[in-house]
Amino acid sequence: AENRDTTRVSLLVNGTKVSGEMIWNPYEKDGAVGILTGTKNASGEFELLYDYMIEGNKRTEAKVMKIENSRLLIKTGELEDPKNDGNLRYKDVLKATYAETLQPADCQ
């Protein structure tokens, strides 16, 4: 939670396979709810596809995350939709940075 915005991510890591869900709930705005699927690479990063609904539209978005010091770090960077079809990708994943940090919380 940050101010009145909340983001919740739950992940299941089984070997190199990663799955889970992500709920983004900004205060007084439409949020996004969807599933995460992908893999854990050799450096420990999760390379994920976020398949979600927002404002009644289905979208996908590339996400890179990692766990460090019991926190979930999410890579943020400029996104693009090269085919203009609602499938967002990092414009340059190497320029993206781990700028978003989620603290652990008890499962509910």
Legacy VTK file of the C-alpha trace (Angstrom):
# vtk DataFile Version 3.0
C-alpha trace
ASCII
DATASET POLYDATA
POINTS 108 float
0.000 0.000 0.000
1.183 3.476 -0.832
-0.973 6.399 0.210
-4.412 5.008 -0.690
-3.256 2.888 -3.646
-2.721 -0.844 -3.148
-0.971 -3.525 -5.148
-1.166 -7.190 -4.221
0.914 -9.900 -5.843
0.895 -13.572 -4.948
3.346 -15.916 -6.654
3.927 -19.659 -6.754
7.409 -20.672 -7.862
7.834 -24.341 -8.831
11.335 -24.891 -10.161
11.603 -22.453 -13.056
7.836 -22.090 -13.553
6.143 -19.073 -11.975
2.419 -18.352 -11.699
0.219 -16.132 -9.604
-2.051 -13.129 -9.570
-1.696 -9.381 -9.363
-4.289 -6.855 -8.261
-3.589 -3.161 -8.748
-6.117 -0.935 -7.001
-5.430 2.804 -7.292
-7.554 5.036 -5.090
-10.715 6.314 -6.815
-9.627 4.963 -10.236
-10.225 1.785 -12.190
-7.710 -0.869 -11.274
-6.487 -4.059 -12.894
-6.934 -7.697 -11.897
-5.154 -10.529 -13.645
-2.880 -13.536 -13.676
0.890 -13.785 -13.924
2.643 -16.621 -15.767
6.256 -17.070 -16.744
9.638 -18.395 -15.751
12.447 -17.818 -13.291
15.720 -17.214 -15.138
19.244 -18.163 -14.069
19.810 -14.781 -12.352
16.669 -15.243 -10.222
14.457 -12.788 -12.091
10.868 -13.696 -12.882
10.072 -13.014 -16.550
6.291 -12.774 -16.539
3.281 -12.026 -18.658
0.515 -10.153 -16.816
-2.845 -10.998 -18.425
-5.429 -8.613 -16.952
-8.663 -6.681 -17.317
-8.766 -2.904 -16.913
-11.720 -0.627 -17.649
-13.470 -3.572 -19.319
-10.574 -4.229 -21.711
-8.310 -7.272 -21.818
-4.589 -6.455 -21.880
-1.252 -8.188 -21.489
1.915 -6.634 -20.150
5.458 -7.911 -19.742
6.639 -7.793 -16.127
10.045 -8.533 -14.630
10.199 -9.115 -10.879
12.574 -10.562 -8.321
12.623 -11.307 -4.622
15.377 -9.615 -2.653
15.645 -9.334 1.138
12.094 -10.730 1.513
10.677 -7.966 -0.691
9.258 -8.189 -4.194
10.936 -5.797 -6.606
9.156 -4.896 -9.854
11.041 -3.530 -12.839
9.530 -0.359 -14.285
10.363 1.284 -17.568
8.915 2.708 -20.736
6.320 0.413 -22.294
5.259 0.127 -25.899
2.472 -1.597 -27.792
4.251 -2.393 -31.080
1.216 -3.985 -32.765
-1.323 -1.586 -31.189
-3.259 -4.591 -29.895
-3.141 -4.118 -26.111
-0.011 -6.236 -25.606
2.486 -4.033 -23.783
6.208 -4.771 -23.715
9.240 -2.979 -22.282
10.628 -0.667 -24.929
14.115 -1.552 -23.644
14.152 -3.952 -20.693
17.849 -3.195 -20.095
16.981 0.457 -19.350
14.159 -0.515 -16.965
14.943 -0.316 -13.247
13.630 -1.935 -10.088
11.729 1.141 -8.939
8.699 -0.495 -7.305
9.034 -2.442 -4.051
6.312 -4.486 -2.367
6.637 -5.528 1.263
5.541 -9.013 2.322
2.166 -9.449 3.991
0.394 -12.393 5.548
-1.798 -14.374 3.159
-5.511 -13.676 3.498
LINES 1 109
108 0 1 2 3 4 5 6 7 8 9 10 11 12 13 14 15 16 17 18 19 20 21 22 23 24 25 26 27 28 29 30 31 32 33 34 35 36 37 38 39 40 41 42 43 44 45 46 47 48 49 50 51 52 53 54 55 56 57 58 59 60 61 62 63 64 65 66 67 68 69 70 71 72 73 74 75 76 77 78 79 80 81 82 83 84 85 86 87 88 89 90 91 92 93 94 95 96 97 98 99 100 101 102 103 104 105 106 107
